[in-house]
Amino acid sequence: MSDRPIILGIVGDSAAGKTTLTKGIAQFLGPENVTVICTDDYHRYDRTQRAELGITALHPDCNYLDIMQQHLSQLRTGQPILKPIYNHTTGNFDPPEYIKPSKFVIVEGLLGYSTRGARNAYDVKVYLAPPEELRTQWKIKRDTQKRGYTEEQVRAEMVKREPDSDAYIRPQRQWADLVVSFYPEPDNGGSNGGHLNVRLVLRPNIPHPDLTQVVTTNASNPDSAIRLGLDRDMGKPVDVLEVDGHATSGQVTRLEQFICNDIPNLLEACNHISNLELGSVIGTTGETLKSYPLAITQLLIAYHMLKATQVH
C-alpha cells in the first residue's frame, strides 16, 4: 500500500460530461477522501484576452501547461500546491487556492494528457468521447443555463473551436486506459439522459476485471443489454463493454456485485455507501434520474483507483 495519492485523469472536450462523471466517483469514494482539480484553471488568458488575441481555450499556447505538469508532479508525491482558479461564470481569474491532496485526486479538463510529464502523473487515465451531436446538446444546455450564452453564441463558439478540438483535444484519446462514449438510444434521440447507452473501450494498459465470468459476449447474445466484445481502437485490439440504458436492475446489480467483490477495499465501499449516488444525472426538467450505464462506468473507474492503491 502506498501513502501517496492515487491520481485519476478525466479528459474530454468542453461539455463532454467530465464533471458529471467526476461527481459520482467522488461521492462513491467519499468526498473527504477526494480532491478534485480542473486543468482549465491553468488558462493563460481570461475570456476577454482570448477574444482579443483570437485564440481558443483549447489551444496549448492558451494554457500554462508547464505549471500544470509541475503541480501534477507535486500532487503525486503528496505535496500541496497553490492552484490558480479560472471562473467560468465571469471569464476572469479568482484568487488562487491552497490545495493539499487527499487520498485520491481527480484531475479533469481539456488538456490533461497533453505533455508526457503530465501523463506520467496519473494512475488511471479516462477519455470521454460522446458523439458530437450529443456533446453539442450538452454544451448548449450548460452554457445557456449556467454561463449566460445564447444558443447562437454557443454554436458559433463550437465552430470556432473545432480546428483546435481536432488538433489538440481528440488526439489525447490515444493515451487513455478507458475510453467512455455515452450515446443515445436510437428511439429517443438522446433527449433523456437516463436512457443513454455507454460504450467502454478497455485498453490493456491496466488490468481490468475478468468480466467474461459475468457478462455475455457479443457473439453469444448480441441482443443482451450488457455485452462484452473485442474490437480495435485507434488500430489496436481492445475489449469493449457496452451497457444499454434499458438494462434491468438485476442485470446491473449482478455486474456491480462482481466488480465490488474483486478487491476488499472496493467491497467495503460498496457495502457502506449507497449506490444511489452512482449514476445520478439531471433530467431535462431538473429531476434526478438514475442511469445504469453511468453507474457502471463510475464504479469501474473507482475499481481501478482502489486497485491502484494495492499496486503501488
NUBA-658043 format. One record per residue (C-alpha): x, y, z; residue number from 1. Coordinates in steps of 0.05 Angstrom, whole numbers, plus 32768, in hexadecimal, padded with zeros to 4 digits. Example, Ala and Ser with C-alpha at 12.3 -4.5 7.8 and 13.67 -1.06 7.14 Angstrom:
xx=80F6	yy=7FA6	zz=809C	k=1;
xx=8111	yy=7FEB	zz=808F	k=2;
//
This chain:
xx=8000	yy=8000	zz=8000	k=1;
xx=8018	yy=8046	zz=7FF0	k=2;
xx=800F	yy=8086	zz=8017	k=3;
xx=8013	yy=80B1	zz=7FD9	k=4;
xx=7FD2	yy=80C8	zz=7FB8	k=5;
xx=7FB3	yy=809F	zz=7F80	k=6;
xx=7FA7	yy=80CD	zz=7F45	k=7;
xx=7F6F	yy=80C4	zz=7F12	k=8;
xx=7F6E	yy=80EC	zz=7ED2	k=9;
xx=7F2D	yy=80FC	zz=7EAD	k=10;
xx=7F38	yy=811F	zz=7E6B	k=11;
xx=7F06	yy=8133	zz=7E36	k=12;
xx=7EED	yy=816D	zz=7E0D	k=13;
xx=7EC1	yy=81A4	zz=7E2A	k=14;
xx=7E7F	yy=8189	zz=7E45	k=15;
xx=7E93	yy=8140	zz=7E39	k=16;
xx=7E79	yy=812C	zz=7E7E	k=17;
xx=7EB9	yy=8131	zz=7EA8	k=18;
xx=7E99	yy=8153	zz=7EE4	k=19;
xx=7E5D	yy=8123	zz=7EE6	k=20;
xx=7E8C	yy=80E7	zz=7EE4	k=21;
xx=7EBA	yy=8105	zz=7F19	k=22;
xx=7E81	yy=8116	zz=7F49	k=23;
xx=7E68	yy=80CE	zz=7F50	k=24;
xx=7EAE	yy=80B1	zz=7F57	k=25;
xx=7EC0	yy=80E3	zz=7F8E	k=26;
xx=7E7F	yy=80D6	zz=7FB3	k=27;
xx=7E8A	yy=808B	zz=7FB0	k=28;
xx=7ED2	yy=808F	zz=7FC9	k=29;
xx=7EBD	yy=80C1	zz=7FFF	k=30;
xx=7EC4	yy=810C	zz=7FF5	k=31;
xx=7EF4	yy=810F	zz=8030	k=32;
xx=7F23	yy=80E0	zz=800A	k=33;
xx=7F22	yy=8105	zz=7FC8	k=34;
xx=7F42	yy=8145	zz=7FAE	k=35;
xx=7F27	yy=815D	zz=7F6B	k=36;
xx=7F54	yy=8188	zz=7F3D	k=37;
xx=7F3F	yy=81A9	zz=7EFC	k=38;
xx=7F77	yy=81B3	zz=7ECA	k=39;
xx=7F4E	yy=81EB	zz=7EA9	k=40;
xx=7F65	yy=8215	zz=7EE4	k=41;
xx=7FA9	yy=8219	zz=7EC2	k=42;
xx=7F90	yy=8246	zz=7E8A	k=43;
xx=7FC3	yy=827B	zz=7E78	k=44;
xx=7F8F	yy=82AF	zz=7E62	k=45;
xx=7F4B	yy=82C4	zz=7E7B	k=46;
xx=7F0E	yy=82C4	zz=7E4D	k=47;
xx=7F18	yy=830C	zz=7E36	k=48;
xx=7F62	yy=8301	zz=7E26	k=49;
xx=7F53	yy=82C2	zz=7DFF	k=50;
xx=7F21	yy=82E8	zz=7DD4	k=51;
xx=7F53	yy=831F	zz=7DC8	k=52;
xx=7F8A	yy=82EF	zz=7DB6	k=53;
xx=7F5D	yy=82C2	zz=7D8C	k=54;
xx=7F72	yy=8283	zz=7DB2	k=55;
xx=7F45	yy=824E	zz=7DD0	k=56;
xx=7F4B	yy=822F	zz=7E15	k=57;
xx=7F59	yy=81EC	zz=7DF4	k=58;
xx=7F9C	yy=8202	zz=7DD6	k=59;
xx=7FDA	yy=81ED	zz=7DFD	k=60;
xx=7FF6	yy=8234	zz=7DF6	k=61;
xx=7FBA	yy=824D	zz=7E1D	k=62;
xx=7FCD	yy=8224	zz=7E5A	k=63;
xx=8006	yy=8220	zz=7E8C	k=64;
xx=8012	yy=81D6	zz=7E7E	k=65;
xx=8057	yy=81D9	zz=7E9F	k=66;
xx=8039	yy=81F0	zz=7EE1	k=67;
xx=8001	yy=81BD	zz=7EDB	k=68;
xx=8035	yy=8186	zz=7ED0	k=69;
xx=805E	yy=819E	zz=7F0B	k=70;
xx=8021	yy=81A0	zz=7F38	k=71;
xx=800C	yy=8159	zz=7F24	k=72;
xx=8052	yy=8140	zz=7F35	k=73;
xx=804D	yy=8162	zz=7F79	k=74;
xx=8009	yy=8144	zz=7F87	k=75;
xx=8021	yy=80FF	zz=7F75	k=76;
xx=8055	yy=8103	zz=7FAC	k=77;
xx=8022	yy=811E	zz=7FDE	k=78;
xx=8039	yy=8166	zz=7FDC	k=79;
xx=8009	yy=81A1	zz=7FE0	k=80;
xx=8001	yy=81D2	zz=7FA6	k=81;
xx=7FE9	yy=821A	zz=7F9E	k=82;
xx=7FB7	yy=820E	zz=7F65	k=83;
xx=7F9D	yy=8246	zz=7F39	k=84;
xx=7F51	yy=824C	zz=7F31	k=85;
xx=7F2E	yy=825E	zz=7EF0	k=86;
xx=7EE6	yy=8274	zz=7EFA	k=87;
xx=7EBC	yy=8259	zz=7EC2	k=88;
xx=7E82	yy=8286	zz=7ED4	k=89;
xx=7EA7	yy=82C8	zz=7ED1	k=90;
xx=7EDE	yy=82B3	zz=7EA1	k=91;
xx=7F12	yy=82D0	zz=7ED1	k=92;
xx=7F43	yy=82B4	zz=7F03	k=93;
xx=7F33	yy=82AF	zz=7F4D	k=94;
xx=7F69	yy=82AD	zz=7F84	k=95;
xx=7F92	yy=826D	zz=7F85	k=96;
xx=7F80	yy=8234	zz=7FB4	k=97;
xx=7FAE	yy=820D	zz=7FE3	k=98;
xx=7FA2	yy=81C3	zz=7FD5	k=99;
xx=7FBB	yy=8188	zz=7FFE	k=100;
xx=7FAF	yy=8147	zz=7FD9	k=101;
xx=7F81	yy=8114	zz=7FF9	k=102;
xx=7F87	yy=80C8	zz=7FF2	k=103;
xx=7F6A	yy=80CE	zz=7FAC	k=104;
xx=7F73	yy=8107	zz=7F7A	k=105;
xx=7F45	yy=810E	zz=7F3E	k=106;
xx=7F61	yy=813B	zz=7F08	k=107;
xx=7F2F	yy=814F	zz=7ED2	k=108;
xx=7F36	yy=817F	zz=7E98	k=109;
xx=7F45	yy=818B	zz=7E4F	k=110;
xx=7F91	yy=8180	zz=7E4A	k=111;
xx=7FA3	yy=8152	zz=7E83	k=112;
xx=7FCA	yy=8120	zz=7E57	k=113;
xx=7FEB	yy=8154	zz=7E2A	k=114;
xx=8032	yy=814B	zz=7E46	k=115;
xx=8059	yy=810C	zz=7E57	k=116;
xx=8068	yy=8126	zz=7E9C	k=117;
xx=801F	yy=8131	zz=7EAA	k=118;
xx=800C	yy=80EC	zz=7E90	k=119;
xx=8040	yy=80CC	zz=7EBE	k=120;
xx=801D	yy=80E9	zz=7EFB	k=121;
xx=7FDD	yy=80C0	zz=7EF2	k=122;
xx=7FCD	yy=807A	zz=7F0C	k=123;
xx=7F8F	yy=8075	zz=7EE2	k=124;
xx=7F7E	yy=809C	zz=7EA3	k=125;
xx=7F38	yy=80A4	zz=7E87	k=126;
xx=7F23	yy=80C6	zz=7E47	k=127;
xx=7EDB	yy=80DB	zz=7E39	k=128;
xx=7EC5	yy=80D6	zz=7DF0	k=129;
xx=7E79	yy=80E1	zz=7DE8	k=130;
xx=7E5E	yy=80EA	zz=7DA1	k=131;
xx=7E65	yy=8132	zz=7D8C	k=132;
xx=7E1A	yy=813A	zz=7D85	k=133;
xx=7E10	yy=8127	zz=7DCD	k=134;
xx=7E49	yy=8152	zz=7DE6	k=135;
xx=7E2B	yy=818D	zz=7DC0	k=136;
xx=7DE9	yy=8182	zz=7DE5	k=137;
xx=7E0C	yy=817F	zz=7E28	k=138;
xx=7E36	yy=81BD	zz=7E1A	k=139;
xx=7DFA	yy=81E7	zz=7E04	k=140;
xx=7DD3	yy=81D2	zz=7E41	k=141;
xx=7E0C	yy=81E1	zz=7E71	k=142;
xx=7E25	yy=8222	zz=7E53	k=143;
xx=7DE0	yy=8240	zz=7E4A	k=144;
xx=7DC7	yy=822D	zz=7E8F	k=145;
xx=7E07	yy=8237	zz=7EB8	k=146;
xx=7E35	yy=8265	zz=7E92	k=147;
xx=7E07	yy=8299	zz=7E74	k=148;
xx=7E11	yy=8289	zz=7E2A	k=149;
xx=7DDC	yy=8286	zz=7DF3	k=150;
xx=7DD6	yy=8246	zz=7DC9	k=151;
xx=7DF0	yy=826C	zz=7D8D	k=152;
xx=7E2E	yy=8282	zz=7DB4	k=153;
xx=7E3C	yy=823B	zz=7DCB	k=154;
xx=7E36	yy=821E	zz=7D85	k=155;
xx=7E63	yy=8255	zz=7D69	k=156;
xx=7E97	yy=8248	zz=7D9E	k=157;
xx=7E97	yy=81FD	zz=7D8F	k=158;
xx=7EA3	yy=820B	zz=7D46	k=159;
xx=7EDD	yy=8239	zz=7D59	k=160;
xx=7EFA	yy=8205	zz=7D87	k=161;
xx=7EF4	yy=81C9	zz=7D59	k=162;
xx=7F3A	yy=81CE	zz=7D3A	k=163;
xx=7F59	yy=81CE	zz=7D7F	k=164;
xx=7F2C	yy=8195	zz=7D97	k=165;
xx=7F44	yy=816C	zz=7D5C	k=166;
xx=7F8D	yy=817F	zz=7D65	k=167;
xx=7F96	yy=817E	zz=7DB0	k=168;
xx=7F5C	yy=815E	zz=7DD6	k=169;
xx=7F48	yy=811F	zz=7DB0	k=170;
xx=7F8F	yy=8105	zz=7DA5	k=171;
xx=7F94	yy=80FE	zz=7DF1	k=172;
xx=7F66	yy=80C1	zz=7DEB	k=173;
xx=7FA4	yy=8098	zz=7DD9	k=174;
xx=7FBF	yy=809E	zz=7E20	k=175;
xx=7F81	yy=8087	zz=7E45	k=176;
xx=7F79	yy=8045	zz=7E6A	k=177;
xx=7F2D	yy=804A	zz=7E62	k=178;
xx=7F07	yy=806E	zz=7E2B	k=179;
xx=7EC0	yy=807F	zz=7E40	k=180;
xx=7E8B	yy=808D	zz=7E0B	k=181;
xx=7E43	yy=809A	zz=7E21	k=182;
xx=7E12	yy=8099	zz=7DE7	k=183;
xx=7DC7	yy=809D	zz=7DE0	k=184;
xx=7D97	yy=8064	zz=7DD4	k=185;
xx=7D81	yy=8065	zz=7D8B	k=186;
xx=7D39	yy=806F	zz=7D9E	k=187;
xx=7D3E	yy=80AB	zz=7DCD	k=188;
xx=7D71	yy=80D9	zz=7DAC	k=189;
xx=7D97	yy=80E1	zz=7DEE	k=190;
xx=7D63	yy=8110	zz=7E0B	k=191;
xx=7D62	yy=80EB	zz=7E4D	k=192;
xx=7DA7	yy=80E5	zz=7E6E	k=193;
xx=7D90	yy=80A9	zz=7E97	k=194;
xx=7D88	yy=807F	zz=7E58	k=195;
xx=7DCC	yy=8089	zz=7E39	k=196;
xx=7DF5	yy=804B	zz=7E29	k=197;
xx=7E3F	yy=8048	zz=7E36	k=198;
xx=7E79	yy=8028	zz=7E10	k=199;
xx=7EB7	yy=801D	zz=7E39	k=200;
xx=7EF9	yy=8010	zz=7E15	k=201;
xx=7F25	yy=7FE9	zz=7E46	k=202;
xx=7F6D	yy=7FEE	zz=7E31	k=203;
xx=7F9F	yy=7FBA	zz=7E4A	k=204;
xx=7FCB	yy=7FF1	zz=7E69	k=205;
xx=7FAE	yy=7FE0	zz=7EAD	k=206;
xx=7F91	yy=7F9E	zz=7EC7	k=207;
xx=7F45	yy=7F9F	zz=7EC1	k=208;
xx=7F18	yy=7F6E	zz=7EE7	k=209;
xx=7F09	yy=7F2E	zz=7EC2	k=210;
xx=7EC3	yy=7F3F	zz=7EAD	k=211;
xx=7EBB	yy=7F01	zz=7E82	k=212;
xx=7EA5	yy=7EDE	zz=7EC1	k=213;
xx=7E67	yy=7F09	zz=7EC8	k=214;
xx=7E59	yy=7F2B	zz=7E84	k=215;
xx=7E42	yy=7F0B	zz=7E44	k=216;
xx=7E6D	yy=7F13	zz=7E06	k=217;
xx=7E52	yy=7F35	zz=7DC8	k=218;
xx=7E57	yy=7EF5	zz=7DA1	k=219;
xx=7E2E	yy=7ECB	zz=7DD2	k=220;
xx=7DF5	yy=7EFE	zz=7DDB	k=221;
xx=7DF8	yy=7F3E	zz=7DB3	k=222;
xx=7DB4	yy=7F55	zz=7DCF	k=223;
xx=7DCA	yy=7F54	zz=7E18	k=224;
xx=7DC8	yy=7F97	zz=7E3B	k=225;
xx=7E0E	yy=7F8D	zz=7E57	k=226;
xx=7E42	yy=7F72	zz=7E25	k=227;
xx=7E8C	yy=7F66	zz=7E23	k=228;
xx=7EB2	yy=7F62	zz=7DE1	k=229;
xx=7EF3	yy=7F6B	zz=7DBC	k=230;
xx=7F02	yy=7FA6	zz=7D8E	k=231;
xx=7F39	yy=7FD3	zz=7D77	k=232;
xx=7F42	yy=801A	zz=7D90	k=233;
xx=7F74	yy=8048	zz=7D6D	k=234;
xx=7F8F	yy=800A	zz=7D4A	k=235;
xx=7F9B	yy=7FE1	zz=7D89	k=236;
xx=7F73	yy=7FA6	zz=7DA5	k=237;
xx=7F47	yy=7FB5	zz=7DE1	k=238;
xx=7F0F	yy=7F98	zz=7E0A	k=239;
xx=7ECD	yy=7FBE	zz=7E06	k=240;
xx=7E97	yy=7FBE	zz=7E3B	k=241;
xx=7E53	yy=7FD8	zz=7E27	k=242;
xx=7E1A	yy=7FE8	zz=7E57	k=243;
xx=7DD6	yy=7FFC	zz=7E3B	k=244;
xx=7DAB	yy=802F	zz=7E5E	k=245;
xx=7D72	yy=7FFD	zz=7E62	k=246;
xx=7D9B	yy=7FC9	zz=7E88	k=247;
xx=7D74	yy=7FAE	zz=7EC4	k=248;
xx=7D85	yy=7FB9	zz=7F0D	k=249;
xx=7D94	yy=7F6F	zz=7F14	k=250;
xx=7DC5	yy=7F6E	zz=7EDA	k=251;
xx=7DEA	yy=7FAB	zz=7EF3	k=252;
xx=7DEB	yy=7F94	zz=7F3C	k=253;
xx=7E0B	yy=7F52	zz=7F28	k=254;
xx=7E42	yy=7F77	zz=7F03	k=255;
xx=7E4C	yy=7FAA	zz=7F3B	k=256;
xx=7E52	yy=7F72	zz=7F6F	k=257;
xx=7E85	yy=7F4E	zz=7F45	k=258;
xx=7EB0	yy=7F8D	zz=7F3E	k=259;
xx=7EA8	yy=7F9D	zz=7F89	k=260;
xx=7EBC	yy=7F57	zz=7F9F	k=261;
xx=7EFE	yy=7F5A	zz=7F79	k=262;
xx=7F25	yy=7F82	zz=7FAD	k=263;
xx=7F17	yy=7F89	zz=7FF8	k=264;
xx=7F1B	yy=7FD5	zz=7FFD	k=265;
xx=7EE9	yy=7FDC	zz=7FC4	k=266;
xx=7EBA	yy=7FAA	zz=7FE4	k=267;
xx=7EBC	yy=7FD4	zz=8023	k=268;
xx=7EAA	yy=8013	zz=7FFC	k=269;
xx=7E72	yy=7FEF	zz=7FD8	k=270;
xx=7E55	yy=7FD6	zz=801B	k=271;
xx=7E59	yy=8017	zz=8040	k=272;
xx=7E46	yy=804B	zz=800C	k=273;
xx=7E03	yy=804B	zz=7FEB	k=274;
xx=7E07	yy=803D	zz=7FA1	k=275;
xx=7DD2	yy=8072	zz=7F97	k=276;
xx=7E0C	yy=80A3	zz=7F90	k=277;
xx=7E25	yy=807D	zz=7F53	k=278;
xx=7E05	yy=808D	zz=7F11	k=279;
xx=7DE0	yy=80CC	zz=7F26	k=280;
xx=7DD1	yy=80FC	zz=7EED	k=281;
xx=7DA4	yy=8139	zz=7EE8	k=282;
xx=7D6A	yy=8130	zz=7EB6	k=283;
xx=7D50	yy=8163	zz=7E85	k=284;
xx=7D1E	yy=817F	zz=7EB8	k=285;
xx=7D4F	yy=8180	zz=7EF2	k=286;
xx=7D3D	yy=813E	zz=7F13	k=287;
xx=7D73	yy=810D	zz=7F2A	k=288;
xx=7D75	yy=80CE	zz=7EFF	k=289;
xx=7D9B	yy=808D	zz=7F08	k=290;
xx=7DC6	yy=8077	zz=7ECE	k=291;
xx=7DDF	yy=8030	zz=7ED3	k=292;
xx=7E13	yy=8039	zz=7E9C	k=293;
xx=7E2F	yy=8075	zz=7EC2	k=294;
xx=7E2E	yy=804F	zz=7F03	k=295;
xx=7E56	yy=8015	zz=7EE6	k=296;
xx=7E87	yy=8045	zz=7EC7	k=297;
xx=7E93	yy=806A	zz=7F08	k=298;
xx=7E99	yy=8028	zz=7F2F	k=299;
xx=7ECB	yy=800B	zz=7EFE	k=300;
xx=7EF6	yy=804A	zz=7F02	k=301;
xx=7EF3	yy=8049	zz=7F4E	k=302;
xx=7F08	yy=8000	zz=7F4B	k=303;
xx=7F47	yy=8014	zz=7F26	k=304;
xx=7F56	yy=804B	zz=7F57	k=305;
xx=7F50	yy=801C	zz=7F92	k=306;
xx=7F77	yy=7FE6	zz=7F6D	k=307;
xx=7FAF	yy=8018	zz=7F64	k=308;
xx=7FB5	yy=8020	zz=7FB0	k=309;
xx=7FCA	yy=7FD6	zz=7FB2	k=310;
xx=7FFB	yy=7FDA	zz=7F78	k=311;
xx=8027	yy=8013	zz=7F90	k=312;
//
